[in-house]
Amino acid sequence: MKISIKITYDTPYAREIVESIKVDNIEIPKGMTINMNEKDNRVFIEVSMEIEDNKNILTLRNTVDEILQHIITLEKTLTKLTKKQS
């Protein structure tokens, strides 16, 4: 069975976030795919994984949690940097 989780996130920093997160997607777990792109100030992410046992579900969840944490941290940082430059 394959499970996919789709994330759509609105942000003025969509391009910067996607470019920053893509770098981390080098060594992903076996059976997992991560697709990311951005358009019109939106981040689109799809994380899919072949589920062979319960452990795979936890791996998928943890990966999605980590991606969301990165997005939030990046947006906070970029917002602070933009305010300082104004």
N, CA, C and O atoms as CSV, one atom per row, in Angstrom:
chain,resi,resn,atom,element,x,y,z
A,1,MET,N,N,0.841,-1.160,0.000
A,1,MET,CA,C,0.000,0.000,0.000
A,1,MET,C,C,0.900,1.241,0.000
A,1,MET,O,O,1.953,1.263,0.637
A,2,LYS,N,N,0.465,2.258,-0.721
A,2,LYS,CA,C,1.213,3.509,-0.774
A,2,LYS,C,C,0.375,4.613,-0.144
A,2,LYS,O,O,-0.817,4.741,-0.424
A,3,ILE,N,N,1.011,5.407,0.707
A,3,ILE,CA,C,0.346,6.543,1.348
A,3,ILE,C,C,1.047,7.824,0.900
A,3,ILE,O,O,2.275,7.895,0.857
A,4,SER,N,N,0.241,8.837,0.569
A,4,SER,CA,C,0.763,10.144,0.183
A,4,SER,C,C,0.168,11.217,1.068
A,4,SER,O,O,-1.018,11.191,1.397
A,5,ILE,N,N,1.011,12.159,1.448
A,5,ILE,CA,C,0.572,13.321,2.222
A,5,ILE,C,C,0.931,14.561,1.403
A,5,ILE,O,O,2.075,14.738,0.983
A,6,LYS,N,N,-0.062,15.405,1.189
A,6,LYS,CA,C,0.154,16.635,0.426
A,6,LYS,C,C,0.068,17.832,1.363
A,6,LYS,O,O,-0.824,17.929,2.206
A,7,ILE,N,N,1.017,18.735,1.188
A,7,ILE,CA,C,1.073,19.953,1.990
A,7,ILE,C,C,1.033,21.138,1.032
A,7,ILE,O,O,1.771,21.177,0.048
A,8,THR,N,N,0.169,22.099,1.326
A,8,THR,CA,C,0.156,23.371,0.605
A,8,THR,C,C,0.316,24.461,1.658
A,8,THR,O,O,-0.417,24.502,2.647
A,9,TYR,N,N,1.290,25.347,1.428
A,9,TYR,CA,C,1.590,26.366,2.435
A,9,TYR,C,C,1.725,27.714,1.740
A,9,TYR,O,O,2.553,27.868,0.843
A,10,ASP,N,N,0.920,28.687,2.146
A,10,ASP,CA,C,0.971,30.030,1.575
A,10,ASP,C,C,2.016,30.861,2.295
A,10,ASP,O,O,2.015,30.962,3.522
A,11,THR,N,N,2.912,31.457,1.513
A,11,THR,CA,C,3.964,32.291,2.089
A,11,THR,C,C,4.601,33.147,1.001
A,11,THR,O,O,4.739,32.696,-0.136
A,12,PRO,N,N,4.987,34.367,1.332
A,12,PRO,CA,C,5.696,35.181,0.343
A,12,PRO,C,C,7.123,34.665,0.082
A,12,PRO,O,O,7.799,35.143,-0.829
A,13,TYR,N,N,7.571,33.702,0.874
A,13,TYR,CA,C,8.919,33.156,0.745
A,13,TYR,C,C,8.918,31.750,0.145
A,13,TYR,O,O,9.811,30.952,0.430
A,14,ALA,N,N,7.933,31.452,-0.672
A,14,ALA,CA,C,7.774,30.093,-1.210
A,14,ALA,C,C,9.031,29.611,-1.934
A,14,ALA,O,O,9.496,28.498,-1.687
A,15,ARG,N,N,9.578,30.426,-2.811
A,15,ARG,CA,C,10.763,30.007,-3.576
A,15,ARG,C,C,11.941,29.722,-2.653
A,15,ARG,O,O,12.615,28.703,-2.805
A,16,GLU,N,N,12.193,30.606,-1.703
A,16,GLU,CA,C,13.310,30.433,-0.781
A,16,GLU,C,C,13.138,29.177,0.076
A,16,GLU,O,O,14.099,28.449,0.325
A,17,ILE,N,N,11.924,28.937,0.517
A,17,ILE,CA,C,11.667,27.765,1.348
A,17,ILE,C,C,11.880,26.480,0.569
A,17,ILE,O,O,12.542,25.564,1.056
A,18,VAL,N,N,11.331,26.400,-0.630
A,18,VAL,CA,C,11.499,25.182,-1.438
A,18,VAL,C,C,12.973,24.945,-1.741
A,18,VAL,O,O,13.452,23.816,-1.629
A,19,GLU,N,N,13.690,25.983,-2.120
A,19,GLU,CA,C,15.120,25.813,-2.428
A,19,GLU,C,C,15.912,25.380,-1.201
A,19,GLU,O,O,16.852,24.594,-1.321
A,20,SER,N,N,15.550,25.874,-0.037
A,20,SER,CA,C,16.255,25.496,1.193
A,20,SER,C,C,15.962,24.064,1.607
A,20,SER,O,O,16.864,23.344,2.034
A,21,ILE,N,N,14.723,23.650,1.486
A,21,ILE,CA,C,14.342,22.312,1.920
A,21,ILE,C,C,14.812,21.239,0.944
A,21,ILE,O,O,15.158,20.136,1.366
A,22,LYS,N,N,14.832,21.538,-0.340
A,22,LYS,CA,C,15.263,20.548,-1.335
A,22,LYS,C,C,16.651,19.996,-1.028
A,22,LYS,O,O,16.931,18.831,-1.313
A,23,VAL,N,N,17.496,20.796,-0.467
A,23,VAL,CA,C,18.866,20.388,-0.157
A,23,VAL,C,C,18.888,19.210,0.807
A,23,VAL,O,O,19.792,18.377,0.748
A,24,ASP,N,N,17.902,19.135,1.693
A,24,ASP,CA,C,17.856,18.074,2.701
A,24,ASP,C,C,17.356,16.730,2.174
A,24,ASP,O,O,17.447,15.723,2.876
A,25,ASN,N,N,16.842,16.701,0.976
A,25,ASN,CA,C,16.198,15.491,0.461
A,25,ASN,C,C,17.157,14.567,-0.272
A,25,ASN,O,O,16.810,14.013,-1.315
A,26,ILE,N,N,18.345,14.399,0.257
A,26,ILE,CA,C,19.353,13.570,-0.392
A,26,ILE,C,C,19.240,12.115,0.041
A,26,ILE,O,O,19.163,11.223,-0.804
A,27,GLU,N,N,19.230,11.870,1.316
A,27,GLU,CA,C,19.181,10.501,1.836
A,27,GLU,C,C,17.827,10.256,2.487
A,27,GLU,O,O,17.687,10.325,3.708
A,28,ILE,N,N,16.829,9.967,1.651
A,28,ILE,CA,C,15.504,9.695,2.186
A,28,ILE,C,C,15.325,8.180,2.331
A,28,ILE,O,O,16.015,7.405,1.668
A,29,PRO,N,N,14.409,7.768,3.189
A,29,PRO,CA,C,14.214,6.330,3.419
A,29,PRO,C,C,13.799,5.580,2.151
A,29,PRO,O,O,13.197,6.151,1.242
A,30,LYS,N,N,14.126,4.322,2.114
A,30,LYS,CA,C,13.773,3.461,0.989
A,30,LYS,C,C,12.245,3.432,0.833
A,30,LYS,O,O,11.515,3.291,1.814
A,31,GLY,N,N,11.781,3.566,-0.403
A,31,GLY,CA,C,10.355,3.525,-0.687
A,31,GLY,C,C,9.654,4.862,-0.572
A,31,GLY,O,O,8.452,4.949,-0.821
A,32,MET,N,N,10.385,5.919,-0.197
A,32,MET,CA,C,9.794,7.247,-0.024
A,32,MET,C,C,10.170,8.139,-1.189
A,32,MET,O,O,11.283,8.062,-1.710
A,33,THR,N,N,9.229,8.992,-1.600
A,33,THR,CA,C,9.505,10.040,-2.577
A,33,THR,C,C,9.003,11.359,-2.011
A,33,THR,O,O,7.984,11.413,-1.323
A,34,ILE,N,N,9.745,12.424,-2.318
A,34,ILE,CA,C,9.357,13.764,-1.890
A,34,ILE,C,C,9.429,14.665,-3.110
A,34,ILE,O,O,10.483,14.817,-3.728
A,35,ASN,N,N,8.286,15.264,-3.449
A,35,ASN,CA,C,8.228,16.208,-4.561
A,35,ASN,C,C,7.848,17.575,-4.024
A,35,ASN,O,O,6.909,17.712,-3.240
A,36,MET,N,N,8.599,18.594,-4.460
A,36,MET,CA,C,8.350,19.959,-3.998
A,36,MET,C,C,8.400,20.918,-5.163
A,36,MET,O,O,9.208,20.771,-6.080
A,37,ASN,N,N,7.521,21.905,-5.113
A,37,ASN,CA,C,7.624,23.029,-6.029
A,37,ASN,C,C,6.889,24.214,-5.421
A,37,ASN,O,O,6.242,24.104,-4.379
A,38,GLU,N,N,7.006,25.338,-6.093
A,38,GLU,CA,C,6.349,26.547,-5.614
A,38,GLU,C,C,5.752,27.286,-6.797
A,38,GLU,O,O,6.256,27.232,-7.919
A,39,LYS,N,N,4.665,27.975,-6.506
A,39,LYS,CA,C,4.008,28.788,-7.534
A,39,LYS,C,C,3.077,29.758,-6.833
A,39,LYS,O,O,2.360,29.389,-5.902
A,40,ASP,N,N,3.094,30.998,-7.290
A,40,ASP,CA,C,2.177,32.021,-6.777
A,40,ASP,C,C,2.173,32.109,-5.250
A,40,ASP,O,O,1.112,32.088,-4.625
A,41,ASN,N,N,3.351,32.207,-4.660
A,41,ASN,CA,C,3.502,32.330,-3.210
A,41,ASN,C,C,2.919,31.148,-2.436
A,41,ASN,O,O,2.403,31.302,-1.330
A,42,ARG,N,N,3.014,29.974,-3.040
A,42,ARG,CA,C,2.568,28.743,-2.369
A,42,ARG,C,C,3.637,27.674,-2.512
A,42,ARG,O,O,4.264,27.521,-3.560
A,43,VAL,N,N,3.820,26.947,-1.429
A,43,VAL,CA,C,4.706,25.785,-1.421
A,43,VAL,C,C,3.821,24.553,-1.566
A,43,VAL,O,O,2.831,24.397,-0.851
A,44,PHE,N,N,4.193,23.678,-2.505
A,44,PHE,CA,C,3.470,22.419,-2.708
A,44,PHE,C,C,4.439,21.270,-2.456
A,44,PHE,O,O,5.487,21.169,-3.095
A,45,ILE,N,N,4.071,20.415,-1.520
A,45,ILE,CA,C,4.933,19.280,-1.172
A,45,ILE,C,C,4.060,18.028,-1.137
A,45,ILE,O,O,2.958,18.030,-0.590
A,46,GLU,N,N,4.586,16.957,-1.738
A,46,GLU,CA,C,3.933,15.657,-1.640
A,46,GLU,C,C,4.963,14.644,-1.185
A,46,GLU,O,O,5.995,14.452,-1.828
A,47,VAL,N,N,4.670,14.001,-0.073
A,47,VAL,CA,C,5.539,12.957,0.468
A,47,VAL,C,C,4.774,11.641,0.348
A,47,VAL,O,O,3.675,11.505,0.887
A,48,SER,N,N,5.356,10.675,-0.355
A,48,SER,CA,C,4.715,9.372,-0.555
A,48,SER,C,C,5.653,8.280,-0.080
A,48,SER,O,O,6.875,8.416,-0.129
A,49,MET,N,N,5.047,7.185,0.384
A,49,MET,CA,C,5.866,6.070,0.835
A,49,MET,C,C,5.103,4.759,0.694
A,49,MET,O,O,3.911,4.674,0.989
A,50,GLU,N,N,5.823,3.747,0.237
A,50,GLU,CA,C,5.290,2.391,0.222
A,50,GLU,C,C,5.270,1.888,1.661
A,50,GLU,O,O,6.299,1.877,2.337
A,51,ILE,N,N,4.113,1.479,2.117
A,51,ILE,CA,C,3.962,1.026,3.498
A,51,ILE,C,C,4.000,-0.499,3.511
A,51,ILE,O,O,3.085,-1.172,3.036
A,52,GLU,N,N,5.085,-1.016,4.069
A,52,GLU,CA,C,5.243,-2.467,4.172
A,52,GLU,C,C,5.006,-2.961,5.596
A,52,GLU,O,O,4.655,-4.121,5.809
A,53,ASP,N,N,5.202,-2.071,6.567
A,53,ASP,CA,C,4.894,-2.396,7.961
A,53,ASP,C,C,4.611,-1.106,8.727
A,53,ASP,O,O,4.780,-0.010,8.192
A,54,ASN,N,N,4.186,-1.240,9.968
A,54,ASN,CA,C,3.798,-0.077,10.774
A,54,ASN,C,C,4.929,0.927,10.954
A,54,ASN,O,O,4.677,2.124,11.087
A,55,LYS,N,N,6.152,0.460,10.960
A,55,LYS,CA,C,7.309,1.338,11.125
A,55,LYS,C,C,7.373,2.375,9.998
A,55,LYS,O,O,7.792,3.510,10.220
A,56,ASN,N,N,6.960,1.984,8.796
A,56,ASN,CA,C,6.977,2.906,7.662
A,56,ASN,C,C,6.015,4.078,7.864
A,56,ASN,O,O,6.293,5.195,7.427
A,57,ILE,N,N,4.891,3.822,8.521
A,57,ILE,CA,C,3.935,4.901,8.784
A,57,ILE,C,C,4.562,5.937,9.715
A,57,ILE,O,O,4.402,7.139,9.503
A,58,LEU,N,N,5.264,5.483,10.727
A,58,LEU,CA,C,5.943,6.412,11.639
A,58,LEU,C,C,7.044,7.189,10.927
A,58,LEU,O,O,7.232,8.379,11.183
A,59,THR,N,N,7.762,6.531,10.045
A,59,THR,CA,C,8.806,7.209,9.272
A,59,THR,C,C,8.201,8.308,8.415
A,59,THR,O,O,8.735,9.415,8.351
A,60,LEU,N,N,7.087,8.007,7.755
A,60,LEU,CA,C,6.401,9.002,6.930
A,60,LEU,C,C,5.946,10.180,7.777
A,60,LEU,O,O,6.161,11.334,7.407
A,61,ARG,N,N,5.325,9.898,8.897
A,61,ARG,CA,C,4.852,10.965,9.787
A,61,ARG,C,C,5.997,11.831,10.288
A,61,ARG,O,O,5.892,13.058,10.298
A,62,ASN,N,N,7.085,11.203,10.702
A,62,ASN,CA,C,8.234,11.949,11.207
A,62,ASN,C,C,8.853,12.827,10.120
A,62,ASN,O,O,9.283,13.948,10.393
A,63,THR,N,N,8.898,12.322,8.902
A,63,THR,CA,C,9.440,13.110,7.792
A,63,THR,C,C,8.577,14.335,7.529
A,63,THR,O,O,9.103,15.434,7.352
A,64,VAL,N,N,7.267,14.162,7.501
A,64,VAL,CA,C,6.355,15.285,7.280
A,64,VAL,C,C,6.465,16.289,8.434
A,64,VAL,O,O,6.476,17.497,8.196
A,65,ASP,N,N,6.543,15.815,9.654
A,65,ASP,CA,C,6.726,16.710,10.813
A,65,ASP,C,C,8.003,17.538,10.664
A,65,ASP,O,O,8.004,18.743,10.917
A,66,GLU,N,N,9.073,16.889,10.256
A,66,GLU,CA,C,10.349,17.591,10.096
A,66,GLU,C,C,10.262,18.651,8.997
A,66,GLU,O,O,10.781,19.755,9.162
A,67,ILE,N,N,9.622,18.329,7.898
A,67,ILE,CA,C,9.448,19.303,6.810
A,67,ILE,C,C,8.656,20.507,7.307
A,67,ILE,O,O,9.028,21.648,7.032
A,68,LEU,N,N,7.577,20.268,8.030
A,68,LEU,CA,C,6.766,21.369,8.555
A,68,LEU,C,C,7.555,22.235,9.536
A,68,LEU,O,O,7.420,23.458,9.532
A,69,GLN,N,N,8.368,21.610,10.367
A,69,GLN,CA,C,9.211,22.376,11.298
A,69,GLN,C,C,10.203,23.249,10.528
A,69,GLN,O,O,10.433,24.400,10.898
A,70,HIS,N,N,10.784,22.712,9.470
A,70,HIS,CA,C,11.717,23.495,8.652
A,70,HIS,C,C,11.012,24.687,8.003
A,70,HIS,O,O,11.553,25.792,7.974
A,71,ILE,N,N,9.817,24.463,7.488
A,71,ILE,CA,C,9.066,25.546,6.848
A,71,ILE,C,C,8.803,26.665,7.855
A,71,ILE,O,O,9.038,27.835,7.552
A,72,ILE,N,N,8.325,26.324,9.029
A,72,ILE,CA,C,8.011,27.329,10.046
A,72,ILE,C,C,9.264,28.098,10.464
A,72,ILE,O,O,9.232,29.322,10.582
A,73,THR,N,N,10.353,27.391,10.685
A,73,THR,CA,C,11.606,28.035,11.086
A,73,THR,C,C,12.126,28.960,9.985
A,73,THR,O,O,12.554,30.081,10.260
A,74,LEU,N,N,12.087,28.489,8.748
A,74,LEU,CA,C,12.549,29.311,7.632
A,74,LEU,C,C,11.704,30.574,7.479
A,74,LEU,O,O,12.242,31.662,7.274
A,75,GLU,N,N,10.392,30.429,7.577
A,75,GLU,CA,C,9.541,31.602,7.417
A,75,GLU,C,C,9.782,32.620,8.540
A,75,GLU,O,O,9.841,33.821,8.273
A,76,LYS,N,N,9.921,32.168,9.770
A,76,LYS,CA,C,10.210,33.083,10.874
A,76,LYS,C,C,11.533,33.807,10.652
A,76,LYS,O,O,11.629,35.016,10.860
A,77,THR,N,N,12.538,33.071,10.234
A,77,THR,CA,C,13.857,33.673,9.995
A,77,THR,C,C,13.808,34.682,8.855
A,77,THR,O,O,14.333,35.788,8.984
A,78,LEU,N,N,13.185,34.314,7.748
A,78,LEU,CA,C,13.100,35.220,6.595
A,78,LEU,C,C,12.275,36.459,6.922
A,78,LEU,O,O,12.583,37.552,6.446
A,79,THR,N,N,11.250,36.301,7.715
A,79,THR,CA,C,10.434,37.455,8.126
A,79,THR,C,C,11.262,38.417,8.971
A,79,THR,O,O,11.204,39.629,8.766
A,80,LYS,N,N,12.031,37.883,9.918
A,80,LYS,CA,C,12.879,38.745,10.747
A,80,LYS,C,C,13.945,39.455,9.916
A,80,LYS,O,O,14.212,40.638,10.127
A,81,LEU,N,N,14.548,38.745,8.986
A,81,LEU,CA,C,15.573,39.357,8.130
A,81,LEU,C,C,14.996,40.448,7.256
A,81,LEU,O,O,15.626,41.486,7.053
A,82,THR,N,N,13.809,40.221,6.740
A,82,THR,CA,C,13.159,41.224,5.890
A,82,THR,C,C,12.830,42.468,6.691
A,82,THR,O,O,13.012,43.582,6.199
A,83,LYS,N,N,12.352,42.305,7.908
A,83,LYS,CA,C,12.020,43.454,8.761
A,83,LYS,C,C,13.263,44.257,9.112
A,83,LYS,O,O,13.211,45.485,9.171
A,84,LYS,N,N,14.391,43.568,9.346
A,84,LYS,CA,C,15.629,44.269,9.687
A,84,LYS,C,C,16.141,45.099,8.521
A,84,LYS,O,O,16.734,46.159,8.723
A,85,GLN,N,N,15.913,44.619,7.298
A,85,GLN,CA,C,16.401,45.321,6.114
A,85,GLN,C,C,15.517,46.499,5.728
A,85,GLN,O,O,15.927,47.344,4.932
A,86,SER,N,N,14.319,46.565,6.277
A,86,SER,CA,C,13.383,47.653,5.926
A,86,SER,C,C,13.763,48.949,6.581
A,86,SER,O,O,13.084,49.959,6.391
